[in-house]
Amino acid sequence: MVEIRELHKEFGSVHVLKGVDLTVARGSVTVILGPSGSGKSTLLRCVNELEEITGGSVVVDGELMGFRRDAGGTLHRLHPRVVARQRERIGMVFQRFHLFPHMTALENVMEAPVQVRGLSKAAARTRALELLERVGLSDRVDHYPAQLSGGQQQRVAIARALAMDPELMLFDEPTSALDPELVGEVLAVMRDLARDGMTMIVVTHEIGFAREVADHVVFMDEGVIVEEGGPEQVLDAPREQRTKDFLAHVL
């Protein structure tokens, strides 16, 4: 589903991603671990073109993201409208929920299908009600974000991302802003998505979730992938000392 090759990202003089290579299989769950500042969130933002890459390439479902290649092999930046269309296939859930505060849970989930896809309000409402039921919020559809707990808001954000029928879901530390007792309800929704075969890339510090759900675990530090493999290898028998030190600190 995702092929990342020699990915570089620079912010001025700061080199955040330094030649990252990563393959994500269709229907798999890839969990990315690493300390703050290691480039995890920047990597996610490059996948769906929220950040323009400095070098390398990102291919999602066979399509080069953000660029077109001419007959001579030269890359040309795509028009922002084309990039936006590419991005429609990718759902993203952030640390902060970014819900529209003046809209109910139902209206938040309906908004993108109506405004971006041109879906009728009736069809969007039906789909939004299904998704809110799926994330356990059928009794909160008319509540505004301020009337919801953090965990409920994040579940609305997940439903909103799913409303666009994405082929790929990106989660950027989706539980880091939640009180500890609310983390489980969000992870439960993510487990259900994984069981249903959704391709997911998840940046998280939830080691238990990674061990239980991940097909592939990646440990990043200082803009590079230090170690990757199955959870039983990376989490239980890491080869690299930097990975061992990180896990000892987190656990």
BAKEBA-89553 format. One record per residue: residue in three letters; x, y, z of N, C-alpha, C in turn. Coordinates in pm, whole numbers, plus 50000, padded with zeros to 5 digits. Example, Ala and Ser with C-alpha at 12.3 -4.5 7.8 and 13.67 -1.06 7.14 Angstrom:
<sites>
type | n_u | n_v | n_w | ca_u | ca_v | ca_w | c_u | c_v | c_w
ala | 51319 | 49431 | 50780 | 51230 | 49550 | 50780 | 51320 | 49670 | 50780 $
ser | 51285 | 49775 | 50708 | 51367 | 49894 | 50714 | 51290 | 50003 | 50787 $
</sites>
This chain:
<sites>
type | n_u | n_v | n_w | ca_u | ca_v | ca_w | c_u | c_v | c_w
met | 50082 | 49879 | 50000 | 50000 | 50000 | 50000 | 50086 | 50126 | 50000 $
val | 50196 | 50125 | 50078 | 50282 | 50243 | 50088 | 50427 | 50202 | 50062 $
glu | 50493 | 50277 | 49974 | 50636 | 50257 | 49946 | 50705 | 50391 | 49966 $
ile | 50787 | 50400 | 50067 | 50864 | 50522 | 50096 | 51010 | 50492 | 50065 $
arg | 51071 | 50576 | 49982 | 51209 | 50551 | 49940 | 51293 | 50678 | 49956 $
glu | 51404 | 50663 | 50028 | 51504 | 50770 | 50045 | 51440 | 50904 | 50080 $
leu | 51346 | 50898 | 50175 | 51268 | 51018 | 50208 | 51350 | 51113 | 50295 $
his | 51360 | 51236 | 50248 | 51426 | 51342 | 50323 | 51328 | 51456 | 50346 $
lys | 51338 | 51518 | 50463 | 51261 | 51638 | 50492 | 51347 | 51733 | 50573 $
glu | 51361 | 51854 | 50520 | 51438 | 51957 | 50589 | 51347 | 52077 | 50618 $
phe | 51364 | 52132 | 50737 | 51300 | 52259 | 50772 | 51413 | 52360 | 50788 $
gly | 51439 | 52436 | 50682 | 51555 | 52525 | 50684 | 51683 | 52445 | 50697 $
ser | 51759 | 52473 | 50800 | 51885 | 52403 | 50821 | 51869 | 52275 | 50903 $
val | 51747 | 52246 | 50946 | 51723 | 52128 | 51029 | 51682 | 52010 | 50941 $
his | 51761 | 51906 | 50943 | 51737 | 51786 | 50861 | 51661 | 51685 | 50948 $
val | 51529 | 51678 | 50929 | 51444 | 51599 | 51019 | 51437 | 51453 | 50977 $
leu | 51418 | 51426 | 50848 | 51417 | 51289 | 50795 | 51537 | 51272 | 50704 $
lys | 51611 | 51164 | 50726 | 51742 | 51150 | 50661 | 51749 | 51020 | 50580 $
gly | 51666 | 51012 | 50478 | 51673 | 50896 | 50390 | 51597 | 50776 | 50440 $
val | 51470 | 50796 | 50476 | 51388 | 50688 | 50532 | 51334 | 50598 | 50421 $
asp | 51348 | 50467 | 50439 | 51288 | 50366 | 50352 | 51190 | 50284 | 50435 $
leu | 51068 | 50270 | 50384 | 50968 | 50194 | 50458 | 50863 | 50141 | 50361 $
thr | 50828 | 50014 | 50379 | 50720 | 49951 | 50302 | 50609 | 49909 | 50397 $
val | 50486 | 49945 | 50363 | 50369 | 49910 | 50443 | 50278 | 49823 | 50359 $
ala | 50256 | 49700 | 50401 | 50174 | 49606 | 50325 | 50026 | 49642 | 50338 $
arg | 49951 | 49614 | 50235 | 49807 | 49638 | 50237 | 49741 | 49553 | 50346 $
gly | 49655 | 49616 | 50423 | 49584 | 49545 | 50529 | 49664 | 49523 | 50655 $
ser | 49783 | 49582 | 50663 | 49869 | 49562 | 50780 | 49862 | 49682 | 50874 $
val | 49913 | 49661 | 50995 | 49926 | 49768 | 51094 | 50074 | 49788 | 51122 $
thr | 50124 | 49907 | 51091 | 50262 | 49942 | 51120 | 50262 | 50042 | 51234 $
val | 50335 | 50011 | 51340 | 50347 | 50102 | 51455 | 50487 | 50161 | 51455 $
ile | 50492 | 50294 | 51467 | 50620 | 50365 | 51470 | 50644 | 50417 | 51610 $
leu | 50756 | 50376 | 51667 | 50797 | 50417 | 51801 | 50921 | 50506 | 51791 $
gly | 50946 | 50581 | 51896 | 51068 | 50661 | 51900 | 51053 | 50779 | 51993 $
pro | 51164 | 50837 | 52035 | 51158 | 50952 | 52125 | 51105 | 51076 | 52055 $
ser | 51067 | 51176 | 52132 | 51023 | 51302 | 52075 | 51135 | 51361 | 51990 $
gly | 51096 | 51416 | 51874 | 51195 | 51475 | 51787 | 51264 | 51379 | 51693 $
ser | 51218 | 51254 | 51690 | 51285 | 51154 | 51606 | 51237 | 51158 | 51461 $
gly | 51128 | 51231 | 51432 | 51078 | 51243 | 51296 | 50954 | 51163 | 51268 $
lys | 50896 | 51101 | 51370 | 50780 | 51013 | 51350 | 50662 | 51088 | 51291 $
ser | 50621 | 51198 | 51354 | 50505 | 51273 | 51308 | 50532 | 51337 | 51172 $
thr | 50653 | 51384 | 51151 | 50689 | 51442 | 51020 | 50676 | 51337 | 50911 $
leu | 50716 | 51215 | 50940 | 50702 | 51107 | 50842 | 50556 | 51088 | 50803 $
leu | 50467 | 51084 | 50902 | 50324 | 51069 | 50872 | 50275 | 51185 | 50785 $
arg | 50315 | 51306 | 50819 | 50268 | 51424 | 50747 | 50321 | 51428 | 50604 $
cys | 50435 | 51366 | 50581 | 50488 | 51356 | 50445 | 50410 | 51253 | 50363 $
val | 50360 | 51149 | 50428 | 50286 | 51046 | 50356 | 50160 | 51105 | 50292 $
asn | 50091 | 51192 | 50365 | 49967 | 51247 | 50308 | 49983 | 51391 | 50261 $
glu | 50110 | 51432 | 50238 | 50137 | 51561 | 50174 | 50097 | 51682 | 50259 $
leu | 50087 | 51664 | 50390 | 50072 | 51782 | 50475 | 50205 | 51856 | 50487 $
glu | 50314 | 51785 | 50461 | 50447 | 51846 | 50448 | 50502 | 51809 | 50312 $
glu | 50558 | 51905 | 50241 | 50620 | 51878 | 50112 | 50759 | 51820 | 50135 $
ile | 50786 | 51704 | 50074 | 50912 | 51636 | 50098 | 51026 | 51713 | 50031 $
thr | 51147 | 51696 | 50087 | 51266 | 51760 | 50032 | 51333 | 51670 | 49928 $
gly | 51325 | 51540 | 49949 | 51385 | 51446 | 49857 | 51327 | 51307 | 49877 $
gly | 51346 | 51221 | 49776 | 51292 | 51086 | 49783 | 51152 | 51079 | 49726 $
ser | 51079 | 50976 | 49765 | 50944 | 50958 | 49709 | 50854 | 50884 | 49806 $
val | 50724 | 50913 | 49793 | 50619 | 50842 | 49867 | 50517 | 50795 | 49763 $
val | 50492 | 50665 | 49758 | 50395 | 50607 | 49667 | 50287 | 50539 | 49751 $
val | 50160 | 50576 | 49728 | 50046 | 50517 | 49798 | 49958 | 50448 | 49696 $
asp | 49941 | 50319 | 49713 | 49857 | 50239 | 49623 | 49898 | 50261 | 49477 $
gly | 50030 | 50264 | 49453 | 50083 | 50274 | 49318 | 50091 | 50414 | 49261 $
glu | 50046 | 50515 | 49337 | 50045 | 50653 | 49286 | 50149 | 50737 | 49359 $
leu | 50237 | 50802 | 49282 | 50337 | 50891 | 49338 | 50268 | 51012 | 49399 $
met | 50294 | 51040 | 49525 | 50227 | 51148 | 49595 | 50298 | 51281 | 49572 $
gly | 50220 | 51383 | 49532 | 50271 | 51519 | 49527 | 50343 | 51558 | 49400 $
phe | 50377 | 51462 | 49316 | 50457 | 51492 | 49198 | 50410 | 51409 | 49079 $
arg | 50444 | 51454 | 48959 | 50432 | 51372 | 48840 | 50570 | 51362 | 48777 $
arg | 50596 | 51251 | 48711 | 50724 | 51229 | 48648 | 50707 | 51237 | 48496 $
asp | 50784 | 51325 | 48429 | 50771 | 51336 | 48284 | 50848 | 51226 | 48213 $
ala | 50843 | 51227 | 48080 | 50905 | 51119 | 48001 | 51055 | 51109 | 48026 $
gly | 51117 | 51221 | 48062 | 51260 | 51219 | 48089 | 51296 | 51183 | 48231 $
gly | 51194 | 51159 | 48314 | 51220 | 51121 | 48452 | 51223 | 51237 | 48550 $
thr | 51205 | 51359 | 48501 | 51208 | 51476 | 48588 | 51076 | 51488 | 48665 $
leu | 51086 | 51521 | 48792 | 50968 | 51535 | 48876 | 50915 | 51678 | 48871 $
his | 50783 | 51691 | 48866 | 50718 | 51822 | 48867 | 50611 | 51822 | 48976 $
arg | 50608 | 51928 | 49053 | 50512 | 51939 | 49163 | 50371 | 51947 | 49108 $
leu | 50279 | 51870 | 49167 | 50140 | 51872 | 49125 | 50069 | 51997 | 49176 $
his | 49963 | 52035 | 49106 | 49881 | 52148 | 49150 | 49816 | 52112 | 49285 $
pro | 49803 | 52209 | 49374 | 49743 | 52180 | 49506 | 49609 | 52109 | 49499 $
arg | 49526 | 52138 | 49396 | 49397 | 52071 | 49386 | 49415 | 51921 | 49360 $
val | 49517 | 51887 | 49281 | 49544 | 51745 | 49253 | 49596 | 51677 | 49379 $
val | 49683 | 51746 | 49452 | 49735 | 51692 | 49578 | 49620 | 51668 | 49676 $
ala | 49525 | 51762 | 49680 | 49410 | 51747 | 49770 | 49329 | 51624 | 49733 $
arg | 49315 | 51597 | 49603 | 49242 | 51477 | 49561 | 49316 | 51351 | 49604 $
gln | 49449 | 51353 | 49592 | 49527 | 51239 | 49639 | 49505 | 51216 | 49788 $
arg | 49499 | 51324 | 49861 | 49489 | 51316 | 50007 | 49354 | 51261 | 50052 $
glu | 49253 | 51269 | 49966 | 49120 | 51220 | 50003 | 49121 | 51072 | 50040 $
arg | 49215 | 50997 | 49984 | 49219 | 50852 | 50006 | 49284 | 50815 | 50140 $
ile | 49336 | 50915 | 50210 | 49411 | 50890 | 50332 | 49343 | 50960 | 50449 $
gly | 49304 | 50884 | 50549 | 49248 | 50943 | 50670 | 49356 | 50968 | 50772 $
met | 49344 | 51077 | 50847 | 49444 | 51106 | 50950 | 49377 | 51150 | 51079 $
val | 49427 | 51096 | 51189 | 49378 | 51130 | 51322 | 49496 | 51187 | 51400 $
phe | 49476 | 51305 | 51458 | 49584 | 51381 | 51520 | 49583 | 51366 | 51673 $
gln | 49690 | 51416 | 51736 | 49694 | 51417 | 51882 | 49578 | 51499 | 51938 $
arg | 49564 | 51619 | 51884 | 49451 | 51706 | 51920 | 49340 | 51680 | 51818 $
phe | 49218 | 51685 | 51861 | 49110 | 51625 | 51784 | 49069 | 51708 | 51662 $
his | 49089 | 51840 | 51670 | 49060 | 51929 | 51557 | 48916 | 51916 | 51508 $
leu | 48823 | 51896 | 51600 | 48682 | 51896 | 51562 | 48633 | 52040 | 51548 $
phe | 48531 | 52059 | 51464 | 48470 | 52192 | 51453 | 48385 | 52215 | 51578 $
pro | 48420 | 52314 | 51661 | 48350 | 52329 | 51790 | 48204 | 52370 | 51777 $
his | 48168 | 52432 | 51663 | 48031 | 52480 | 51646 | 47941 | 52375 | 51581 $
met | 47995 | 52255 | 51558 | 47917 | 52148 | 51497 | 47902 | 52032 | 51594 $
thr | 47787 | 51963 | 51586 | 47767 | 51844 | 51666 | 47857 | 51732 | 51616 $
ala | 47862 | 51622 | 51692 | 47938 | 51506 | 51648 | 47892 | 51459 | 51511 $
leu | 47760 | 51453 | 51493 | 47704 | 51411 | 51365 | 47746 | 51505 | 51252 $
glu | 47737 | 51635 | 51274 | 47772 | 51733 | 51171 | 47921 | 51728 | 51138 $
asn | 48005 | 51705 | 51240 | 48148 | 51692 | 51214 | 48178 | 51576 | 51119 $
val | 48110 | 51465 | 51138 | 48136 | 51347 | 51055 | 48077 | 51364 | 50916 $
met | 47967 | 51437 | 50904 | 47901 | 51459 | 50775 | 47976 | 51559 | 50685 $
glu | 48049 | 51650 | 50744 | 48097 | 51768 | 50672 | 48181 | 51735 | 50548 $
ala | 48284 | 51654 | 50562 | 48374 | 51628 | 50448 | 48305 | 51554 | 50333 $
pro | 48228 | 51448 | 50361 | 48159 | 51382 | 50249 | 48068 | 51475 | 50170 $
val | 48003 | 51570 | 50240 | 47914 | 51664 | 50171 | 47995 | 51768 | 50094 $
gln | 48093 | 51830 | 50161 | 48164 | 51942 | 50101 | 48269 | 51898 | 49999 $
val | 48333 | 51785 | 50023 | 48443 | 51741 | 49936 | 48395 | 51642 | 49831 $
arg | 48316 | 51545 | 49875 | 48270 | 51441 | 49783 | 48139 | 51475 | 49712 $
gly | 48068 | 51575 | 49763 | 47940 | 51611 | 49702 | 47828 | 51514 | 49735 $
leu | 47844 | 51439 | 49845 | 47740 | 51346 | 49887 | 47618 | 51424 | 49936 $
ser | 47500 | 51370 | 49913 | 47380 | 51437 | 49962 | 47380 | 51435 | 50115 $
lys | 47314 | 51533 | 50175 | 47311 | 51538 | 50321 | 47242 | 51416 | 50380 $
ala | 47141 | 51366 | 50310 | 47071 | 51248 | 50360 | 47164 | 51126 | 50362 $
ala | 47238 | 51106 | 50253 | 47330 | 50992 | 50246 | 47444 | 51009 | 50346 $
ala | 47495 | 51132 | 50358 | 47604 | 51157 | 50453 | 47557 | 51135 | 50597 $
arg | 47433 | 51173 | 50627 | 47379 | 51153 | 50761 | 47368 | 51005 | 50793 $
thr | 47318 | 50927 | 50698 | 47306 | 50783 | 50720 | 47441 | 50720 | 50748 $
arg | 47539 | 50757 | 50666 | 47675 | 50703 | 50683 | 47735 | 50749 | 50815 $
ala | 47716 | 50876 | 50851 | 47772 | 50928 | 50975 | 47712 | 50858 | 51097 $
leu | 47582 | 50832 | 51093 | 47518 | 50761 | 51205 | 47575 | 50620 | 51218 $
glu | 47599 | 50553 | 51105 | 47660 | 50419 | 51109 | 47798 | 50423 | 51173 $
leu | 47878 | 50524 | 51135 | 48015 | 50532 | 51186 | 48017 | 50570 | 51333 $
leu | 47929 | 50660 | 51375 | 47925 | 50696 | 51516 | 47879 | 50578 | 51602 $
glu | 47791 | 50496 | 51548 | 47754 | 50374 | 51619 | 47873 | 50279 | 51626 $
arg | 47948 | 50272 | 51518 | 48065 | 50183 | 51514 | 48167 | 50220 | 51621 $
val | 48184 | 50350 | 51648 | 48282 | 50392 | 51749 | 48217 | 50409 | 51886 $
gly | 48094 | 50362 | 51901 | 48030 | 50359 | 52032 | 47971 | 50490 | 52077 $
leu | 47929 | 50574 | 51983 | 47879 | 50706 | 52020 | 47740 | 50734 | 51964 $
ser | 47660 | 50631 | 51945 | 47527 | 50651 | 51891 | 47439 | 50734 | 51983 $
asp | 47476 | 50742 | 52111 | 47398 | 50822 | 52206 | 47454 | 50963 | 52223 $
arg | 47551 | 51000 | 52139 | 47614 | 51132 | 52152 | 47612 | 51211 | 52021 $
val | 47530 | 51170 | 51927 | 47536 | 51229 | 51793 | 47503 | 51378 | 51793 $
asp | 47418 | 51424 | 51885 | 47378 | 51564 | 51888 | 47457 | 51647 | 51988 $
his | 47563 | 51588 | 52042 | 47648 | 51660 | 52138 | 47757 | 51738 | 52064 $
tyr | 47789 | 51855 | 52119 | 47898 | 51935 | 52066 | 48030 | 51889 | 52129 $
pro | 48146 | 51917 | 52065 | 48273 | 51872 | 52122 | 48293 | 51909 | 52268 $
ala | 48252 | 52030 | 52306 | 48270 | 52073 | 52445 | 48190 | 51989 | 52543 $
gln | 48090 | 51916 | 52493 | 48007 | 51831 | 52578 | 48058 | 51686 | 52583 $
leu | 48169 | 51661 | 52516 | 48224 | 51525 | 52507 | 48357 | 51516 | 52581 $
ser | 48385 | 51398 | 52633 | 48516 | 51374 | 52694 | 48622 | 51369 | 52584 $
gly | 48749 | 51373 | 52625 | 48857 | 51364 | 52527 | 48852 | 51235 | 52446 $
gly | 48823 | 51126 | 52514 | 48815 | 50998 | 52443 | 48700 | 50996 | 52344 $
gln | 48588 | 51056 | 52382 | 48474 | 51063 | 52290 | 48505 | 51153 | 52171 $
gln | 48573 | 51264 | 52196 | 48611 | 51353 | 52086 | 48704 | 51282 | 51988 $
gln | 48797 | 51205 | 52041 | 48890 | 51135 | 51952 | 48817 | 51027 | 51872 $
arg | 48718 | 50965 | 51932 | 48640 | 50866 | 51856 | 48557 | 50933 | 51746 $
val | 48507 | 51053 | 51773 | 48440 | 51129 | 51666 | 48540 | 51159 | 51554 $
ala | 48662 | 51196 | 51592 | 48764 | 51227 | 51491 | 48795 | 51103 | 51405 $
ile | 48796 | 50987 | 51466 | 48818 | 50864 | 51389 | 48701 | 50840 | 51294 $
ala | 48579 | 50857 | 51344 | 48461 | 50841 | 51258 | 48464 | 50940 | 51143 $
arg | 48507 | 51062 | 51170 | 48515 | 51164 | 51065 | 48615 | 51123 | 50957 $
ala | 48729 | 51069 | 50997 | 48827 | 51023 | 50898 | 48773 | 50906 | 50816 $
leu | 48701 | 50816 | 50882 | 48646 | 50699 | 50812 | 48534 | 50737 | 50715 $
ala | 48472 | 50853 | 50738 | 48359 | 50895 | 50653 | 48400 | 50915 | 50508 $
met | 48529 | 50937 | 50484 | 48578 | 50955 | 50347 | 48619 | 50822 | 50283 $
asp | 48590 | 50711 | 50351 | 48624 | 50578 | 50300 | 48770 | 50568 | 50258 $
pro | 48863 | 50596 | 50349 | 49005 | 50597 | 50312 | 49059 | 50456 | 50287 $
glu | 49164 | 50450 | 50207 | 49235 | 50325 | 50184 | 49344 | 50306 | 50288 $
leu | 49383 | 50415 | 50353 | 49493 | 50415 | 50449 | 49457 | 50509 | 50562 $
met | 49484 | 50466 | 50687 | 49461 | 50551 | 50803 | 49593 | 50578 | 50873 $
leu | 49616 | 50706 | 50903 | 49734 | 50750 | 50976 | 49691 | 50801 | 51113 $
phe | 49759 | 50754 | 51218 | 49728 | 50797 | 51355 | 49854 | 50858 | 51416 $
asp | 49847 | 50986 | 51451 | 49962 | 51054 | 51508 | 49943 | 51070 | 51659 $
glu | 49995 | 50974 | 51734 | 49984 | 50972 | 51880 | 49840 | 51003 | 51924 $
pro | 49746 | 50921 | 51882 | 49603 | 50953 | 51904 | 49560 | 50950 | 52049 $
thr | 49640 | 50892 | 52138 | 49599 | 50885 | 52278 | 49685 | 50973 | 52370 $
ser | 49781 | 51047 | 52314 | 49875 | 51119 | 52400 | 49812 | 51236 | 52473 $
ala | 49701 | 51290 | 52420 | 49636 | 51404 | 52486 | 49524 | 51361 | 52580 $
leu | 49506 | 51230 | 52599 | 49394 | 51179 | 52678 | 49436 | 51145 | 52820 $
asp | 49341 | 51160 | 52910 | 49363 | 51109 | 53046 | 49378 | 50957 | 53038 $
pro | 49459 | 50898 | 53127 | 49488 | 50754 | 53117 | 49364 | 50666 | 53112 $
glu | 49257 | 50702 | 53185 | 49139 | 50616 | 53188 | 49060 | 50619 | 53057 $
leu | 49093 | 50715 | 52969 | 49020 | 50727 | 52842 | 49096 | 50664 | 52724 $
val | 49219 | 50625 | 52748 | 49302 | 50571 | 52640 | 49241 | 50443 | 52584 $
gly | 49192 | 50356 | 52672 | 49145 | 50224 | 52630 | 49032 | 50229 | 52529 $
glu | 48941 | 50327 | 52544 | 48825 | 50331 | 52454 | 48867 | 50367 | 52311 $
val | 48971 | 50449 | 52297 | 49021 | 50484 | 52164 | 49098 | 50367 | 52103 $
leu | 49182 | 50304 | 52183 | 49257 | 50188 | 52133 | 49164 | 50074 | 52092 $
ala | 49051 | 50060 | 52160 | 48955 | 49955 | 52125 | 48900 | 49977 | 51985 $
val | 48870 | 50103 | 51951 | 48822 | 50134 | 51816 | 48930 | 50102 | 51713 $
met | 49054 | 50135 | 51745 | 49165 | 50108 | 51653 | 49186 | 49958 | 51635 $
arg | 49169 | 49881 | 51742 | 49179 | 49735 | 51730 | 49072 | 49681 | 51635 $
asp | 48951 | 49735 | 51646 | 48842 | 49691 | 51557 | 48877 | 49722 | 51411 $
leu | 48933 | 49838 | 51386 | 48973 | 49873 | 51250 | 49079 | 49775 | 51198 $
ala | 49174 | 49742 | 51284 | 49279 | 49649 | 51243 | 49219 | 49512 | 51210 $
arg | 49124 | 49466 | 51292 | 49061 | 49336 | 51265 | 48984 | 49337 | 51133 $
asp | 48934 | 49454 | 51095 | 48858 | 49466 | 50970 | 48949 | 49481 | 50849 $
gly | 49080 | 49483 | 50870 | 49174 | 49486 | 50757 | 49212 | 49623 | 50708 $
met | 49187 | 49730 | 50785 | 49228 | 49864 | 50745 | 49381 | 49875 | 50751 $
thr | 49441 | 49928 | 50646 | 49585 | 49956 | 50648 | 49608 | 50077 | 50737 $
met | 49695 | 50061 | 50836 | 49715 | 50166 | 50936 | 49863 | 50188 | 50963 $
ile | 49901 | 50315 | 50976 | 50032 | 50352 | 51028 | 50007 | 50433 | 51153 $
val | 50061 | 50386 | 51264 | 50028 | 50443 | 51395 | 50155 | 50487 | 51466 $
val | 50164 | 50615 | 51496 | 50270 | 50667 | 51583 | 50214 | 50667 | 51725 $
thr | 50279 | 50597 | 51815 | 50226 | 50584 | 51950 | 50336 | 50543 | 52047 $
his | 50311 | 50568 | 52175 | 50397 | 50515 | 52281 | 50329 | 50400 | 52355 $
glu | 50215 | 50355 | 52303 | 50140 | 50247 | 52367 | 50202 | 50113 | 52327 $
ile | 50297 | 50066 | 52408 | 50371 | 49945 | 52374 | 50279 | 49823 | 52375 $
gly | 50184 | 49820 | 52467 | 50091 | 49707 | 52471 | 50009 | 49697 | 52344 $
phe | 49964 | 49810 | 52293 | 49890 | 49811 | 52167 | 49978 | 49761 | 52054 $
ala | 50102 | 49807 | 52051 | 50194 | 49764 | 51945 | 50216 | 49614 | 51950 $
arg | 50233 | 49561 | 52070 | 50258 | 49417 | 52084 | 50136 | 49335 | 52041 $
glu | 50018 | 49387 | 52070 | 49895 | 49312 | 52043 | 49849 | 49322 | 51898 $
val | 49863 | 49441 | 51837 | 49795 | 49468 | 51710 | 49892 | 49479 | 51591 $
ala | 50014 | 49525 | 51615 | 50105 | 49556 | 51504 | 50150 | 49431 | 51429 $
asp | 50155 | 49443 | 51297 | 50222 | 49343 | 51214 | 50369 | 49378 | 51198 $
his | 50398 | 49508 | 51204 | 50534 | 49556 | 51180 | 50560 | 49671 | 51277 $
val | 50673 | 49669 | 51343 | 50711 | 49775 | 51438 | 50838 | 49842 | 51388 $
val | 50837 | 49974 | 51389 | 50950 | 50054 | 51344 | 50996 | 50141 | 51461 $
phe | 51127 | 50140 | 51487 | 51183 | 50231 | 51588 | 51268 | 50335 | 51518 $
met | 51233 | 50463 | 51538 | 51304 | 50574 | 51475 | 51379 | 50655 | 51579 $
asp | 51490 | 50712 | 51536 | 51563 | 50806 | 51620 | 51646 | 50896 | 51529 $
glu | 51642 | 51024 | 51558 | 51722 | 51124 | 51485 | 51703 | 51115 | 51334 $
gly | 51577 | 51093 | 51292 | 51544 | 51101 | 51151 | 51573 | 50979 | 51069 $
val | 51610 | 50870 | 51132 | 51636 | 50746 | 51058 | 51565 | 50630 | 51127 $
ile | 51543 | 50522 | 51051 | 51490 | 50399 | 51111 | 51607 | 50320 | 51167 $
val | 51606 | 50303 | 51298 | 51714 | 50231 | 51366 | 51693 | 50082 | 51358 $
glu | 51567 | 50041 | 51371 | 51536 | 49897 | 51375 | 51390 | 49877 | 51336 $
glu | 51361 | 49768 | 51268 | 51223 | 49735 | 51233 | 51207 | 49585 | 51220 $
gly | 51085 | 49538 | 51237 | 51055 | 49396 | 51228 | 50923 | 49366 | 51296 $
gly | 50895 | 49240 | 51319 | 50774 | 49202 | 51390 | 50782 | 49245 | 51535 $
pro | 50667 | 49257 | 51603 | 50669 | 49302 | 51742 | 50747 | 49209 | 51834 $
glu | 50743 | 49080 | 51805 | 50817 | 48986 | 51890 | 50967 | 49009 | 51880 $
gln | 51013 | 49060 | 51768 | 51157 | 49087 | 51752 | 51193 | 49224 | 51809 $
val | 51125 | 49330 | 51763 | 51165 | 49465 | 51802 | 51134 | 49492 | 51949 $
leu | 51019 | 49445 | 51998 | 50979 | 49477 | 52135 | 51037 | 49381 | 52238 $
asp | 51049 | 49254 | 52201 | 51091 | 49154 | 52298 | 51238 | 49113 | 52286 $
ala | 51296 | 49132 | 52168 | 51436 | 49093 | 52149 | 51506 | 49192 | 52056 $
pro | 51506 | 49322 | 52092 | 51568 | 49421 | 52004 | 51718 | 49397 | 51989 $
arg | 51767 | 49426 | 51869 | 51910 | 49404 | 51841 | 51994 | 49528 | 51871 $
glu | 51934 | 49646 | 51848 | 52010 | 49770 | 51860 | 52004 | 49826 | 52002 $
gln | 52117 | 49874 | 52051 | 52124 | 49926 | 52187 | 52032 | 50047 | 52206 $
arg | 52020 | 50129 | 52100 | 51934 | 50247 | 52112 | 51789 | 50205 | 52133 $
thr | 51746 | 50098 | 52066 | 51610 | 50047 | 52085 | 51594 | 49994 | 52227 $
lys | 51691 | 49919 | 52273 | 51686 | 49865 | 52409 | 51673 | 49976 | 52512 $
asp | 51752 | 50083 | 52496 | 51749 | 50194 | 52591 | 51612 | 50262 | 52591 $
phe | 51555 | 50281 | 52473 | 51425 | 50346 | 52462 | 51316 | 50263 | 52530 $
leu | 51314 | 50133 | 52499 | 51212 | 50046 | 52557 | 51226 | 50036 | 52708 $
ala | 51349 | 50033 | 52756 | 51371 | 50027 | 52902 | 51315 | 50152 | 52968 $
his | 51330 | 50266 | 52901 | 51278 | 50392 | 52957 | 51125 | 50395 | 52953 $
val | 51068 | 50355 | 52839 | 50922 | 50361 | 52823 | 50852 | 50262 | 52914 $
leu | 50909 | 50142 | 52924 | 50844 | 50037 | 53002 | 50868 | 50055 | 53151 $
</sites>
